[in-house]
Amino acid sequence: MRKNKKIKYNGTKVCKVCGRELPIENYIMIYGKNRLHTCKECTKKSKEKSLYESALQQYLSDESMHFKRKYKKIDSSRILRKNESGIDLIARDERFVKLLYYKDTWYSSHGRVVEYRDGKYRVQRGSKDKRTGKRMFTLEKEKYVKPTKIFKYVKHRVSAEELAVETFIVNYDKTNNTRIWHQLNNENDLYYKNLYPVTEKQYDRLTELQKESAFPLSEDLIMQVINAVEYKQDGWNPAHYRRGMCGIGYSGMAVGTEGYYEKSYTKWKDMMQRCHDKEVHKKYKPEYADKCVCEEWQNYANFKRWYDEHHVFGNRIDLDKDILKPGNKEYSPETCVLIEHYINTIFERHASDNIYENEDGKYFVGSNRKKVYETYDEVFEFACNKKKERIEKVAEKNLGRIPKCAYDAMLRYDVEALIKRDVIAA
């Protein structure tokens, strides 16, 4: 028998790649009767290798697949003003930003934490972790308790550097960026512009480079290391970072066959298509043509982490972007909440909110023709109060069943934006 010639007996076959003799069902059938000479495992590996090499070439030439150095947009409503807190700033650019899921807590761009307790704002000292040397804080963080379906505050220990990255820095790959690089490798430097979320390999490489230099590493050099193939995490595959969803979205990980059926993936796909699919804008959702998904959530893996942490139970759950910030145009972890659909509908315009004008020049709201108003200002005030009362009633009913940030936003919601100043002839 000649070498490499296939052996075929007793329902088995020898794979021409790995040389193993395997049952015939381990080979893919083609043309309805013949089978490949390569076993399924080797065929799969060959296909994966081909896809990897193709994706790698694209990654090396396509700048859109590379991570950029960017900072998050901070909404002014989240900033704690000095005249309110009474706390002196340690730098001209220091800002205290509200942490959405922590109890009355703000984090500073220079690494300080402020909590509001017993009617006073206080700077928290934190403590240094004996093992890692990191500055740590024990804060009250909101957690959804699945058995009771209620949100409650629990003690949560978190490092200052984690809070800095979460609050100020665009982190493209939260799953694999398990370390944070400090300029000059100085763990005591918590200024957000000197921090970089990185992988273990990237951290080790930056440490080596810093030892060779007495000066801080340049941002360009740090980003070169972050985007270099040789310093990516083990198992990194450029195919997972192809911008295949609407030209900008990517999986960030091996989703797997079952992953496409997860609720988080369905929510992510719908969100991406609403905002970035031009065909959807033309046919179904023209009002979303000026909306977008933040850069962190263009990575499905990042969105899934957030969704799994904040997921709530209900008959139908909506990903809402307008409750925390009315008129918001961006889906992001800072602007979105998960709530039951019926709560979301109270922020829509209903026929019961419409203002009508009778033939005699008097006004009424909805279908209540019996209660009329002499002037437009009177009827507009009534319509706004009516809407506000309904929102507050739903908020109180769901206290503990929705995130505290959503509850607070509902109580302060500007209903005038919902009650349009249009008058309909009765």
TISE-339284 format. One line per 8 residues: number of its first residue (from 1); for each residue y, x, z of N, C-alpha, C. Coordinates in steps of 0.001 Angstrom, whole numbers, plus 500000, padded with zeros to 6 digits. Layout:
<rs>
NUM> Y/X/Z/Y/X/Z/Y/X/Z; ...
</rs>
This chain:
<rs>
1> 498809/500846/500000/500000/500000/500000/501247/500886/500000; 502223/500561/499111/503432/501361/499066/504324/501081/500268; 505123/502112/500634/506011/502007/501783/507065/500930/501522; 507427/500204/502600/508454/499150/502563/507994/497890/501834; 506790/497884/501323/506319/496667/500676/506048/495616/501741; 506462/494401/501479/506303/493339/502479/504826/493053/502741; 504532/492811/503997/503173/492466/504412/503151/490984/504716; 502161/490316/504206/502132/488867/504341/500712/488427/504671
9> 500490/487994/505898/499162/487531/506255/499244/486706/507538; 498300/485770/507681/498194/484931/508875/499518/484270/509280; 500308/483850/508275/501569/483162/508583/502628/484068/509168; 502552/485375/508901/503573/486298/509394/504156/487086/508234; 505219/487824/508553/505893/488602/507529/506613/489764/508198; 506742/490889/507502/507423/492055/508047/508854/492100/507526; 509808/492160/508451/511216/492228/508079/511509/493586/507454; 512165/493582/506307/512442/494826/505598/513548/495643/506271
17> 514258/495036/507233/515329/495759/507931/514851/496343/509249; 514307/495507/510128/513886/495994/511446/512422/496415/511480; 511636/496033/510471/510242/496445/510395/509301/495683/511305; 509776/494660/511967/508912/493894/512868/508101/492861/512097; 506891/492659/512538/506060/491594/511984/506290/490342/512817; 506824/489295/512171/507231/488091/512885/506635/486851/512231; 506498/485760/512993/506022/484500/512413/506913/484079/511256; 506316/483416/510295/507007/483061/509058/508238/482192/509297
25> 508231/481392/510409/509379/480529/510690/510608/481323/511125; 510455/482638/511358/511591/483488/511722/512365/483959/510498; 512028/483405/509321/512705/483782/508088/513291/482531/507447; 514505/482632/506949/515182/481493/506332/514543/481177/504982; 514273/479881/504760/513691/479455/503499/514788/479250/502460; 514542/479711/501252/515498/479524/500161/514794/478855/498985; 515541/478066/498247/515043/477344/497081/513858/476442/497411; 513737/476061/498663/512720/475091/499064/511320/475635/499230
33> 511034/476903/498845/509662/477400/498971/509587/478874/499389; 510484/479696/498907/510466/481119/499239/511300/481399/500485; 510985/482511/501127/511729/482900/502312/512338/484285/502115; 513446/484509/502823/514102/485813/502742/513169/486904/503265; 513436/488136/502838/512647/489264/503327/513231/489854/504611; 514363/489281/505048/515004/489730/506285/514922/488618/507317; 514522/488957/508524/514378/487939/509575/515730/487332/509926; 515717/486200/510597/516935/485484/510941/517871/486333/511786
41> 517317/487079/512719/518139/487907/513601/518885/488985/512817; 518167/489672/511925/518805/490722/511120/519781/490132/510107; 519448/488957/509566/520359/488278/508642/521661/487919/509337; 521534/487422/510567/522717/487064/511340/523567/488292/511627; 522911/489400/512035/523652/490632/512331/524362/491158/511090; 523693/491074/509952/524293/491539/508709/525522/490716/508346; 525405/489401/508535/526525/488518/508236/527690/488785/509177; 527381/488963/510475/528420/489237/511459/529113/490566/511160
49> 528331/491574/510742/528910/492876/510410/529856/492760/509219; 529438/491991/508219/530266/491806/507035/531566/491089/507381; 531475/490040/508222/532658/489301/508640/533581/490181/509476; 532969/491002/510344/533756/491897/511194/534543/492884/510332; 533865/493506/509370/534529/494503/508527/535652/493882/507710; 535420/492669/507221/536456/491971/506456/537653/491647/507343; 537359/491134/508547/538433/490782/509475/539175/492027/509958; 538448/493128/510120/539070/494373/510578/540076/494875/509547
57> 539696/494815/508283/540616/495243/507229/541868/494375/507223; 541684/493084/507455/542831/492187/507509/543702/492514/508718; 543055/492775/509863/543802/493087/511088/544656/494342/510907; 544090/495359/510267/544797/496622/510084/545991/496490/509149; 545940/495498/508253/547020/495355/507264/547946/494173/507531; 547542/493266/508418/548304/492035/508655/549026/492111/510008; 550330/492319/509971/551118/492453/511197/551122/491173/512036; 550898/490021/511403/550932/488762/512151/549802/488671/513174
65> 548757/489479/512993/547637/489473/513932/547869/490418/515107; 548946/491175/515068/549247/492123/516144/550120/491461/517205; 549945/491892/518450/550742/491355/519541/552129/491991/519541; 553132/491177/519897/554515/491640/519968/554980/491634/521417; 556018/492355/521686/556616/492345/523024/557647/491238/523083; 557353/490156/523807/558271/489033/523886/558333/488485/525306; 559463/487855/525603/559665/487244/526916/559781/485729/526763; 559453/485022/527822/559484/483567/527780/560914/483038/527883
73> 561118/481867/527276/562401/481181/527410/562398/480454/528757; 563412/480707/529560/563500/480080/530876/564516/478940/530826; 564048/477728/531095/564954/476584/531094/565898/476679/532290; 567151/476384/532063/568168/476528/533119/567884/475655/534333; 567170/474541/534138/566881/473637/535258/565940/474265/536283; 565256/475326/535912/564316/475980/536825/564949/477120/537618; 566190/477456/537314/566832/478603/537959/567528/478178/539248; 567261/478904/540328/567878/478650/541631/569214/479387/541689
81> 570300/478637/541879/571637/479222/541890/571967/479835/543253; 572751/480900/543203/573131/481604/544431/573916/480708/545368; 574817/479878/544819/575632/479013/545678/574796/477946/546376; 573574/477695/545901/572675/476748/546555/571789/477442/547581; 571249/478606/547218/570310/479301/548093/571001/480159/549144; 572190/480676/548803/572876/481572/549730/572273/482965/549772; 571389/483284/548847/570704/484580/548836/571434/485537/547903; 571785/486710/548422/572464/487716/547610/571496/488308/546589
89> 571992/488541/545375/571176/489117/544318/571152/490634/544448; 570024/491244/544095/569911/492696/544186/570236/493372/542858; 570465/492571/541820/570849/493094/540510/571590/492004/539755; 572418/492410/538799/573218/491429/538068/572354/490464/537266; 571197/490934/536797/570343/490077/535974/569207/489430/536768; 569275/489473/538094/568209/488844/538882/568317/487322/538775; 567184/486694/538507/567106/485236/538433/565901/484768/539238; 566081/483719/540010/564966/483099/540724/564525/481872/539931
97> 563287/481873/539473/562779/480819/538594/561737/479977/539327; 561877/478661/539252/560962/477733/539938/559556/477871/539378; 558587/478005/540284/557176/478028/539905/556662/476596/539932; 556201/476101/538781/555941/474674/538625/554874/474128/539563; 553807/474858/539778/552683/474297/540530/552581/474870/541946; 553667/475478/542410/553734/475964/543784/554735/475114/544552; 554545/475010/545855/555388/474149/546671/556733/474806/546955; 557790/474289/546336/559163/474743/546579/559250/476257/546628
105> 558820/476897/545530/558772/478352/545463/559429/478845/544175; 560188/479932/544291/560848/480561/543154/560460/482037/543104; 560335/482558/541889/560010/483978/541732/561145/484682/541012; 561468/485883/541466/562594/486623/540941/562187/487566/539817; 563118/487793/538892/562882/488746/537809/562757/490175/538324; 563077/490390/539600/562942/491708/540225/561861/491716/541307; 560970/490734/541281/559786/490791/542141/559906/490172/543510; 560947/489363/543745/561087/488722/545057/560637/487259/544988
113> 560149/486768/546124/559715/485375/546237/560594/484658/547248; 561033/483457/546865/561828/482620/547766/561117/481288/547948; 561037/480837/549209/560464/479520/549512/561505/478690/550250; 561434/477373/550018/562318/476446/550711/561510/475757/551802; 561841/476070/553057/561113/475504/554192/562097/475110/555290; 561865/473947/555870/562679/473470/556997/564171/473495/556679; 564504/473119/555449/565902/473007/555072/566593/474319/554755; 565828/475416/554640/566434/476722/554353/565652/477467/553275
121> 566388/478254/552488/565764/479146/551508/565530/480496/552181; 564306/480987/552075/563968/482251/552725/563249/483180/551751; 563643/484457/551759/562949/485474/550975/561690/485880/551725; 560552/485830/551039/559276/486190/551656/558995/487685/551458; 558562/488327/552519/558307/489769/552449/556999/490085/551737; 556005/489226/551907/554698/489523/551341/554028/490654/552113; 552946/491158/551589/552219/492256/552237/551555/493117/551177; 551252/494352/551534/550625/495262/550591/549121/495230/550785
129> 548403/495011/549695/546941/494998/549745/546442/496413/550036; 545626/496559/551072/545160/497886/551493/544277/498553/550446; 543559/497762/549690/542635/498328/548704/543345/498694/547406; 544196/497796/546895/544831/498009/545590/546258/498544/545681; 546906/498342/546837/548291/498766/546987/549291/497800/546380; 548830/496667/545863/549719/495702/545217/550444/494845/546245; 551648/494411/545902/552399/493487/546735/551811/492092/546569; 551382/491480/547679/550698/490194/547635/551479/489128/548400
137> 551336/487879/547943/551964/486746/548617/550929/485650/548824; 551000/484992/549962/550173/483814/550209/551070/482597/550112; 550861/481817/549057/551728/480684/548758/550918/479388/548731; 551624/478288/548759/550965/476977/548658/550979/476549/547192; 549791/476481/546601/549673/476119/545196/548942/474790/545052; 549395/473993/544104/548813/472678/543870/547475/472813/543147; 546487/472101/543650/545157/472128/543044/544633/470699/542919; 543979/470424/541788/543399/469099/541575/541978/469098/542131
145> 541739/468253/543124/540430/468173/543769/539608/467117/543040; 538616/467545/542294/537870/466630/541428/537169/465492/542173; 536485/465753/543309/535787/464634/543977/536721/463506/544407; 537945/463864/544860/538883/462844/545335/539875/462426/544264; 539954/463197/543166/540905/462948/542071/542345/462930/542580; 542622/463835/543505/543942/463928/544123/544427/465384/544070; 545729/465553/543848/546330/466882/543930/546663/467193/545387; 546397/468422/545796/546768/468838/547147/547173/470307/547117
153> 547988/470698/548085/548403/472099/548184/547380/472884/548994; 547018/474042/548475/546079/474921/549168/546680/476320/549217; 546258/477116/550195/546723/478489/550311/546186/479305/549130; 547074/480009/548484/546693/480781/547298/547300/482175/547400; 546446/483182/547351/546909/484570/547433/547062/485122/546022; 548242/485616/545731/548544/486061/544377/549440/487297/544442; 549288/488197/543480/550096/489411/543454/551449/489148/542797; 552427/489964/543177/553762/489836/542602/553730/490112/541103
161> 552915/491067/540683/552873/491405/539261/552289/490260/538434; 551313/489534/538988/550769/488371/538280/551827/487291/538107; 552609/487041/539159/553673/486042/539080/554727/486444/538060; 555017/487760/537991/556019/488245/537035/555579/487991/535601; 554331/488336/535291/553820/488139/533932/553754/486650/533602; 553257/485849/534540/553115/484413/534306/554474/483744/534073; 555497/484217/534752/556811/483575/534698/557673/484049/533532; 557603/485348/533223/558585/485914/532307/558035/486473/530993
169> 556752/486799/530919/556251/487572/529781/555258/486769/528951; 555388/486835/527638/554423/486197/526742/553137/487018/526777; 552076/486395/527282/550775/487053/527416/549839/486467/526352; 549589/487216/525299/548852/486703/524143/547366/486479/524420; 546802/487190/525399/545349/487118/525598/545025/487191/527088; 545178/486065/527779/545000/486042/529228/543559/486311/529649; 542614/486000/528777/541209/486212/529116/540887/487693/529247; 541417/488498/528358/541048/489917/528313/542091/490858/528895
177> 543321/490391/529060/544338/491221/529697/544183/491126/531209; 543277/491925/531733/542923/491856/533149/543709/492831/534011; 544517/493690/533398/545328/494657/534142/546799/494502/533757; 547679/495076/534582/549109/495062/534298/549634/496490/534425; 550199/496982/533328/550744/498337/533313/552198/498308/533777; 552559/499211/534716/553926/499369/535195/554510/500640/534580; 555763/500583/534185/556397/501782/533659/556275/502925/534669; 555982/504115/534144/555754/505319/534955/554549/505155/535880
185> 553753/504107/535621/552589/503790/536462/552985/503603/537922; 554186/503077/538112/554734/502860/539450/554457/501429/539889; 553483/501236/540748/553065/499896/541181/554156/499179/541982; 555119/499943/542502/556199/499321/543280/557314/498782/542397; 557304/499137/541128/558304/498641/540183/557858/497273/539678; 558546/496212/540122/558159/494847/539758/559174/494169/538842; 560097/494944/538297/561038/494392/537329/560255/493977/536082; 560412/492732/535676/559535/492167/534658/559571/492907/533329
193> 560689/493506/532977/560771/494218/531708/560001/495542/531716; 559531/495936/532890/558749/497165/533003/557254/496897/533180; 556838/495645/532948/555438/495261/533132/554828/494832/531798; 553543/495190/531613/552835/494868/530373/551416/494400/530699; 551020/493181/530311/549617/492759/530482/548737/493499/529477; 547664/494136/529963/546823/494967/529098/545350/494819/529479; 544483/495339/528613/543049/495391/528910/542766/496632/529751; 541517/496741/530245/541119/497913/531046/541262/499196/530231
201> 540810/499176/528997/540882/500370/528151/542328/500753/527851; 543165/499774/527622/544575/500048/527354/545237/500641/528586; 544902/500102/529742/545458/500622/530999/545072/502087/531197; 543813/502411/530955/543337/503792/531122/544038/504719/530137; 544215/504270/528899/544875/505112/527894/546341/505337/528244; 547030/504308/528685/548432/504450/529067/548577/505375/530274; 547618/505316/531185/547631/506223/532340/547509/507674/531877; 546611/507918/530921/546453/509272/530374/547747/509758/529721
209> 548358/508911/528926/549589/509285/528238/550727/509536/529216; 550778/508732/530295/551853/508914/531271/551707/510234/532021; 550479/510657/532273/550240/511935/532951/550738/513116/532114; 550784/512910/530802/551216/513975/529903/552731/514004/529709; 553429/513012/530285/554875/512921/530084/555600/512688/531402; 556769/513326/531556/557592/513132/532745/558540/511952/532573; 558564/511382/531360/559478/510284/531060/558681/508985/530869; 559344/507847/531048/558658/506561/530816/558180/506462/529376
217> 557007/505878/529188/556497/505669/527834/557382/504657/527118; 557632/504902/525852/558476/503986/525088/557738/502678/524831; 558499/501617/524604/557898/500321/524316/557071/500372/523033; 557565/501102/522045/556829/501223/520782/555462/501869/521002; 555420/502915/521835/554153/503600/522097/553192/502684/522849; 553705/501964/523824/552857/501043/524599/552270/499970/523692; 553086/499418/522797/552607/498382/521895/551621/498946/520871; 551781/500204/520492/550805/500837/519594/549433/500901/520266
225> 549416/501260/521548/548156/501311/522296/547561/499916/522414; 548401/498919/522708/547929/497544/522870/547301/497010/521587; 547834/497404/520454/547329/496897/519172/546279/497792/518531; 546030/498970/519106/545036/499892/518539/543628/499342/518731; 542814/499406/517697/541454/498869/517741/540618/499559/518808; 540766/500884/518954/539908/501638/519867/540136/501318/521341; 541255/500633/521650/541520/500305/523054/541399/498808/523348; 540838/498080/522409/540564/496667/522664/539373/496542/523619
233> 539199/495371/524187/538118/495148/525138/536755/495219/524454; 535723/495480/525241/534359/495492/524700/534040/494130/524086; 533412/494164/522915/533068/492918/522243/534212/492309/521455; 535344/493018/521391/536489/492501/520625/536104/492320/519169; 536515/491205/518598/536221/490916/517202/537495/490416/516527; 537998/491137/515521/539245/490716/514866/539149/489341/514228; 537932/488879/513926/537778/487551/513322/538284/486457/514258; 538227/486716/515568/538680/485722/516536/540199/485655/516626
241> 540883/486574/515937/542341/486613/515987/542970/486322/514625; 542149/485884/513694/542684/485435/512411/543455/484146/512613; 544610/484053/511959/545463/482881/512124/544992/481763/511199; 543833/481214/511510/543205/480239/510629/543643/478807/510838; 544173/478485/512018/544591/477112/512306/546063/476940/511938; 546299/476216/510860/547667/475939/510378/548444/477221/510111; 547743/478315/509859/548399/479572/509531/548889/480366/510715; 548774/479822/511950/549254/480561/513121/548283/480523/514302
249> 547387/479537/514347/546484/479393/515486/545212/480198/515323; 544663/480693/516435/543430/481473/516402/542614/481202/517656; 541299/481458/517567/540415/481085/518674/540553/482020/519863; 540811/483313/519615/540933/484267/520713/539619/484642/521353; 538530/484002/520904/537207/484287/521469/536179/483624/520566; 534903/483892/520824/533842/483217/520076/533688/481811/520638; 534196/480844/519911/534155/479465/520398/532725/478980/520521; 531895/479333/519555/530512/478852/519578/530437/477437/519042
257> 529268/477043/518611/529099/475707/518028/529511/474607/518985; 529119/474765/520285/529418/473718/521246/530907/473676/521589; 531617/474807/521404/533028/474866/521761/533889/473905/520979; 533517/473619/519741/534306/472736/518901/534224/471275/519346; 533344/470973/520277/533207/469606/520757/533823/469441/522150; 534401/470510/522693/535052/470415/523995/536366/469641/523866; 536721/468916/524919/537965/468145/524901/539167/469061/524739; 539087/470239/525354/540217/471160/525258/540450/471595/523815
265> 539373/471796/523061/539534/472206/521660/540130/471066/520834; 539685/469843/521102/540229/468684/520381/541719/468541/520652; 542111/468694/521933/543534/468612/522285/544324/469714/521595; 543763/470925/521594/544444/472068/520982/544608/471866/519473; 543545/471453/518833/543583/471228/517383/544595/470148/517025; 544585/469042/517766/545537/467952/517499/546979/468435/517692; 547202/469196/518751/548543/469718/519033/549019/470634/517913; 548154/471538/517477/548516/472477/516414/548821/471738/515115
273> 547989/470765/514766/548185/470042/513508/549431/469165/513555; 549707/468531/514690/550925/467711/514812/552176/468544/514557; 552161/469771/515067/553371/470593/515001/553468/471463/513753; 552331/471898/513204/552391/472945/512187/551657/472625/510884; 551144/471416/510736/550486/471038/509490/551453/470180/508666; 551910/470706/507538/552891/470004/506720/552347/468699/506140; 551041/468660/505876/550447/467424/505356/550488/466325/506408; 550273/466695/507666/550362/465719/508758/551794/465205/508870
281> 552766/466095/508705/554167/465672/508757/554483/464675/507640; 553956/464936/506453/554242/464067/505312/553626/462688/505477; 552372/462647/505932/551629/461388/505923/551694/460601/507229; 551684/461325/508373/551489/460610/509636/552578/460844/510686; 553011/462088/510855/553878/462424/511977/555142/463175/511526; 556010/462537/510772/557221/463243/510320/558123/463665/511476; 558022/462945/512613/558885/463261/513751/558512/464583/514418; 557350/465151/514050/556921/466420/514646/557262/467632/513777
289> 557987/467422/512698/558302/468527/511781/559138/469616/512452; 559926/469253/513476/560756/470244/514155/560186/470652/515514; 558923/470302/515763/558260/470680/517017/557392/471927/516792; 557038/472621/517877/556240/473836/517732/555358/474041/518950; 554399/474956/518811/553514/475362/519902/553915/476777/520298; 554072/477027/521586/554490/478349/522051/553450/479399/521664; 553859/480660/521662/552986/481726/521183/551735/481902/522047; 551851/481698/523337/550661/481824/524187/549607/480799/523810
297> 550038/479587/523521/549073/478520/523227/548605/478523/521784; 549137/479384/520949/548572/479542/519615/547190/480178/519706; 546915/480809/520824/545579/481329/521148/544820/480225/521879; 543763/479688/521258/543012/478597/521894/542461/479004/523251; 542022/480258/523402/541460/480704/524679/542475/480561/525806; 543749/480846/525525/544797/480681/526535/544990/479214/526883; 545021/478367/525849/545199/476931/526089/544038/476383/526899; 542822/476805/526593/541635/476324/527307/541698/476676/528794
305> 542157/477890/529113/542284/478288/530527/543231/477344/531255; 544370/477060/530625/545344/476162/531256/544776/474746/531366; 544148/474266/530300/543611/472905/530280/542539/472733/531357; 541633/473683/531462/540554/473583/532449/541098/473603/533872; 542174/474354/534104/542756/474428/535450/543511/473153/535815; 544149/472507/534838/545011/471363/535114/544400/470026/534691; 543163/470054/534240/542526/468823/533757/542416/467782/534864; 542734/466537/534525/542610/465421/535456/541667/464387/534850
313> 541164/463500/535698/540224/462484/535242/540938/461158/535036; 540514/460438/534013/541092/459142/533709/540470/458583/532450; 540807/457331/532145/540238/456694/530951/540690/457383/529670; 541939/457828/529669/542484/458513/528501/543591/459445/528971; 543451/460716/528659/544391/461717/529152/545252/462230/528003; 546559/462250/528225/547512/462738/527228/548041/464106/527632; 548318/464926/526617/549045/466174/526816/550508/465860/526517; 551322/465726/527573/552703/465286/527398/553665/466461/527485
321> 554642/466493/526566/555619/467580/526526/557030/467128/526885; 557236/465843/527191/558587/465315/527370/558936/464914/528801; 557953/464717/529665/558269/464260/531026/559037/465330/531792; 558540/466579/531761/559204/467650/532503/560562/467995/531913; 560673/467837/530595/561922/468190/529912/562159/467194/528777; 562900/466124/529026/563157/465128/527976/563775/465762/526739; 563263/465348/525576/563767/465903/524328/563199/467266/523990; 562233/467713/524757/561626/469024/524533/560938/469087/523165
329> 561020/470252/522514/560432/470413/521185/559310/471443/521150; 558925/471971/522306/557895/473012/522318/556775/472672/523294; 555532/472804/522832/554366/472677/523708/554136/474036/524366; 554117/474051/525693/553923/475300/526426/553440/474983/527838; 552911/475976/528577/552485/475716/529956/553650/475382/530885; 554876/475724/530471/556052/475436/531291/556641/474063/531013; 556234/473422/529922/556846/472145/529544/555866/470984/529471; 554571/471254/529644/553563/470202/529452/552817/469863/530734
337> 552371/468617/530807/551489/468165/531887/550403/467282/531284; 549284/467185/531986/548212/466269/531605/548302/465037/532491; 548432/463870/531874/548550/462620/532627/547777/461529/531905; 547505/460454/532627/546831/459309/532012/547758/458651/530983; 547151/458114/529946/547906/457581/528812/548867/456470/529214; 548452/455593/530117/549310/454453/530449/550602/454918/531118; 550564/456055/531831/551787/456597/532431/552717/457080/531320; 552131/457715/530343/552920/458261/529234/553643/457168/528448
345> 553036/455983/528377/553623/454912/527557/554912/454350/528131; 555166/454532/529419/556395/453962/529993/557632/454710/529499; 557434/455874/528899/558563/456637/528377/558817/456333/526900; 558058/455404/526363/558265/454989/524987/559257/453826/524934; 559830/453620/523779/560767/452502/523600/559966/451234/523349; 560200/450204/524180/559497/448929/524052/560490/447819/523686; 559946/446735/523175/560804/445588/522824/561513/445051/524054; 560883/445184/525227/561503/444677/526461/562725/445496/526871
353> 562932/446658/526224/564097/447500/526523/565277/447208/525600; 565039/446454/524542/566088/446208/523545/567222/445347/524105; 568420/445657/523662/569604/444870/524028/569974/443968/522851; 570113/442669/523131/570413/441688/522093/571786/441058/522331; 572407/440641/521243/573706/439961/521331/573580/438551/520770; 573995/437564/521594/573985/436170/521154/575114/435903/520161; 575061/434698/519576/576115/434292/518645/577468/434146/519341; 577419/433873/520655/578670/433716/521408/579211/435038/521943
361> 578570/436175/521538/579079/437482/521935/578587/437964/523284; 577661/437264/523904/577092/437699/525185/575769/438418/524942; 575322/439172/525957/574172/440054/525790/573027/439701/526743; 571813/440034/526313/570640/439923/527193/569650/441028/526824; 568687/441243/527704/567717/442333/527523/566332/441745/527308; 565603/442277/526313/564240/441843/526066/564186/440382/525654; 563274/439650/526282/563104/438229/525936/563763/437294/526944; 564484/437874/527919/565091/437046/528965/566471/436532/528520
369> 566460/435434/527771/567703/434868/527244/568515/434151/528321; 567890/433831/529431/568582/433076/530473/569588/433940/531231; 569264/435249/531361/570165/436132/532107/571033/436883/531111; 572304/436447/531002/573196/437039/530009/574317/437814/530701; 574937/438711/529923/576004/439563/530445/577208/439463/529523; 578382/439518/530159/579614/439336/529409/579954/440556/528554; 579708/441762/529099/580101/442986/528385/578887/443867/528095; 579074/444739/527126/577987/445650/526773/577693/446621/527907
377> 578727/447123/528574/578526/448081/529664/577650/447480/530762; 577857/446205/531040/577059/445535/532080/575587/445464/531671; 575327/445046/530442/573944/444897/530005/573262/446260/529872; 574019/447273/529444/573451/448616/529312/573052/449166/530688; 573902/448951/531682/573590/449395/533050/572344/448686/533578; 572260/447378/533309/571084/446614/533757/569808/447136/533096; 569868/447372/531774/568687/447853/531050/568235/449210/531573; 569196/450085/531866/568863/451414/532395/568236/451309/533785
385> 568815/450484/534639/568281/450315/535993/566872/449721/535961; 566680/448774/535049/565370/448148/534909/564316/449177/534510; 564659/450027/533537/563735/451068/533086/563490/452083/534190; 564534/452467/534879/564412/453464/535949/563515/452948/537073; 563689/451678/537441/562856/451083/538496/561381/451088/538102; 561124/450810/536829/559729/450794/536375/559118/452187/536437; 559871/453193/536000/559373/454571/536040/559127/455012/537478; 560077/454700/538374/559931/455071/539781/558730/454374/540426
393> 558505/453111/540040/557367/452355/540587/556050/453002/540181; 555941/453400/538907/554721/454057/538424/554556/455424/539080; 555665/456140/539266/555613/457453/539911/555093/457331/541336; 555627/456371/542094/555190/456182/543487/553724/455763/543550; 553322/454926/542629/551923/454470/542587/550973/455634/542346; 551437/456629/541585/550580/457750/541210/550883/459025/541991; 551636/458919/543073/551918/460083/543906/550598/460679/544409; 550385/461943/544120/549131/462600/544491/548108/462599/543378
401> 548265/461672/542416/547338/461589/541291/547883/462291/540052; 549148/462691/540118/549766/463476/539052/550375/464725/539691; 550610/465794/538924/551220/466991/539503/552579/466676/540124; 552918/467386/541197/554188/467138/541888/555374/467369/540960; 555266/468345/540048/556374/468600/539130/556604/467405/538212; 555522/466697/537836/555653/465505/536998/556251/464349/537809; 555812/464211/539056/556345/463166/539944/557850/463343/540132; 558283/464577/540425/559715/464851/540617/560500/464583/539339
409> 559921/464966/538204/560606/464771/536917/560772/463281/536619; 559781/462466/536993/559877/461024/536750/560991/460404/537588; 561163/460876/538822/562196/460304/539686/563606/460650/539202; 563747/461791/538567/565083/462184/538101/565264/461969/536592; 564365/461242/535977/564387/461078/534526/565666/460370/534072; 566264/460888/533005/567481/460317/532442/567108/459178/531492; 567164/457957/532004/566710/456808/531217/567692/456450/530109; 568901/456920/530193/569871/456586/529147/569433/457117/527788
417> 568619/458187/527822/568108/458730/526569/567077/457787/525945; 566450/456947/526787/565442/456001/526293/566078/454699/525818; 567102/454267/526527/567763/453003/526186/568822/453294/525130; 568470/453143/523903/569408/453435/522821/570580/452452/522841; 571687/452947/522350/572889/452128/522363/572992/451216/521133; 571837/450816/520640/571821/449892/519511/571803/448456/520027; 572537/447610/519368/572557/446193/519725/571934/445394/518592; 570968/444541/518924/570252/443745/517919/570764/442311/517949
425> 571057/441788/516799/571530/440404/516736/570393/439457/517064; 570660/438529/517997/569609/437591/518443/569379/436520/517399
</rs>
